[in-house]
Amino acid sequence: KSRVAHGPPLGHGDRISTGEGVGCADLLDAVRRVRPNLHVFGHIHEDHGTTWEGPTRCVNACLCDLEYRAVQPAVVVDLGTD
């Protein structure tokens, strides 16, 4: 199971240029409760990449910088086949 949201959960791909984490605490609670294999979001342009929350891979897949130039590489996640 996977989930997609616009913004990040608190502490995952949520750091802005000041270093402040601006993710959503309620979304983090939902990720912890649902425990999806993958949670994908964007919105925060400064913190592209992957982190983990327990068994959940959290991916900030935002491709653009603050000037909306596509500068980040695409994130590829192999979910495998079961």
Secondary structure, DSSP 8 states (H G I E B T S, - for coil): -EEE-SS-BTTSS-B-TTS-B--BHHHHHHHHHH--SEEEE---TT--EEEEETTEEEEE---B-TT--B-S----------
